[in-house]
Amino acid sequence: MALIGNLRQRPVRRLTQLYAGLLLYGVSMALMIRSDLGLDPWDVFHQGLSERTGLSFGTVTIGVGALVLLLWIPLRQRPGLGTVSNVVVIGLVVDATLALLPTGGPLGVRIVLLITGIVANGAATALYLGAQLGPGPRDGLMTGFVARRPGLSIRLVRTVIEVTVLALGWLLGGKVGVGTVAYALAIGPLAQFFIPLVAVPAPAATAGDPPGAAPAPAG
């Protein structure tokens, strides 16, 4: 699969924003994990697999991201630099951050970790999507299904996917709790708030660019 997008316009700004977003995303995941108050659906799944396999959380995140990216092939989705970087960088950062953060702690501290993690996750999502270098593999899976089945809404497809991975993660031993609900309620409004503040205008297609060279926004 060829990468979508190009870096001819504002490359320093976009690359800096992309990797700052991915770095912050990995840190935010670690904060939510250490809160021990519940994770978002995909991370419940990652945590469950980590518990069952003995692999680190970050290693599982990278492995699942790579497998999801393979599902893009029959959906005819094209990844961007941001997509591939998402698979690798977030997993490495979350493991490094978990190694630095202590486990346990008073409930008040864990609540602060949860809230900080959710807000940071919203900001991180806005940063890497706003860089216009391709969506994450899980977002692309959702939009790919919708593109192939125009009668399905993004909301329906996203709900089905996330309920499925949440249920599987819970069965595998992943942590479901108040943090799971808080994330579901807050992440949409947070991303909507942060995206206009950091979005880089989509680069205009130029002569010689293949169709679809400019990355489509992720849902």
N, C-alpha and C positions, 0 to 999 in steps of 0.2 A: 504494500500500500504506500503510495507516494504521500509525502507530508503536504498538508494544506497550508496556505498562507505564505507570506514572504516577509523579509525583514528590511525591505528597502526604505520603509518609512518609520522614523523614530525608533531605530533598533535598540539604542541604549535604554531609552525610557521603557520600552516594552519588555525587553529582557530583564531589566532590573525589577520591574513590577511583577513579572511572571514568577521569578525565583523568590522574591520577597513574599509573594502570596503563598507559594508552595511551602516555604520555610515556616511561615506563620501557621499554615494549615496543619502541618505536622506537630507543631508545638501545641496548638489548640486541641488536637486529638489526645495528646498525652495528658493535658490538664483535665480533660473530661474522664479519661481512664483513671487517673489518680483520685478523682473525686469519689469514685466508686458509687455513684448515684444513678448510673444508667447512661447508655450510649445511644448514638443515632443508629438506625437500622443496619447500615452496612458495617459499622464498627462492632455492633453486637455479633454479627456474623463473623467478622475477623477475629474477635475475641474468642468466640466459641471454637473456631478452627484452631486458634493458637493453643487453647486449653487441651484440645483433643490430640493435636499433633506434637506438642512440645516445642514448636517453632516460635520464634519471637513474634510479637504483634506486627512489627514492621515487615518482617519477612513474609508473613501471611498476606499483609496488605499489598505488597509488591506482587506476590504470586497470583492473588485474585485479580488484581488490576490487569496483569498480563493476559490471564485467561479471558477476562471480559473483553479486552482489546481484540483477541482473536475472533470473538463473536461479531465484531464489526465487519469482518470480511464478507459473510453472506448478506449482511445488511447494506453493503456497498457504502459504508461510511469511510471517510478519509481522515486520518489523524493529523494533528499538527504537532509542532515542537512542544507546545504546552501539554498535549495529550501524553506523549512519551515521557516527558519530564515528570508529569504527575505520577505516573506509575512508579518511577524510581525514587524521586526525591522525597516524597512524603513518607514513604516507609522508612528510609534511612533516618530522617529527622525525628520521627516519632520514637524510634528505638533509642536514639541518642538522648532525647529529652527524658524518656522514661528512666534511663540510667542515672539521670541527675536528680530526679524528683523522688522524694521519700514516699513510701506508702503509708496508708492510714492517716491518723490525725483527727482532731476534734471535728464534730459535724459542721461547726461554723466555718472552719477553714475549708472543708470539702465543698461546702455550698459556694464559697468564693471561687474555688477552683472551677466548679461547674459553670458558674455565670461567666467568669472570665474566658473559659474555653469556648462557650457558645458564642459570645460576642466576637472573640478573636476569629472564630471559624467563619462567621458572617463576613468580617472584613477580609479575611484571606480568600474566600470565595469570590468576592468582588474584585480583588486584586488580580487573581490569575485569569478570571473570565474577562475582565476589563482589558487585559493585555492583548486580546484578540489573536491568540496563537493556538487556538483549539481547545475544546472542552475536555474535561476529564473523561476517562473511559466509561464510568458509570452513567454520566450524563449523556454521553454519546450513544450508549446502548438504548437509553430511553428514547431519544430523539430519532434514532435509527428505526426502531419499531414503529414509531408514529409515521415516519416517512414512507415505510413499506405498507402500512395499513392506515390510509388516510381517514378512515371512518372512526379510528380510535383517538381519543383526546390524550394530550400529554398528561393531564391530571390522572386519568384512569390508568394509563400505562405505568406512570411513576408509582401510583398507589399499589398496584399489583406487584410490581418488582420489589418495592420496599417492604410490603407486608410479608412477601415470600421470604426475603433474606432475613427479616426480623424473626419470623417464626423458626426458620432453620437455625439461626444463631442462638435463639433461646433454647431450643432443643439440644444444641451442642454445649450449652453452659455459659453463653454470653450473658452479660449483665443488662437486664431490662429494669428500668425504674423511673423515678420522677424525672431524671435527666433526659430520658428518651422522649417523654411527653413535652418537656420544656424545649428541647431541640426542635421537635416537629412544629411547635407553635411559633417559635422565635426565628428560625433560620430564614424563612421567606421574607418577613418584614425587614430583618437585618440586612440581608443581601440587597433588597430593594433600596434600602437607605444608603448603603455604601457604594453601590455600583455607579450611580451618577457622579459621585465624588472622584472616582478614579478611572473611569472608562476612557480608554484611548480610542479616538475615532477610528472606525474600520478603515484600513488602507484601501484606497481606490484601485480597482483593477487597471492595469496598464496594458498597452499593446504587447502581445506576445505571451501574456499570462494565460494559462489554460482556464477553461470554464471552472468556476467554483474556486478560484485561487484565493479569494478572500474568505477567511474563516467565518462560518455562520455562528451567530450567538448561541450559547447553550441555554437550555431550559433549566 
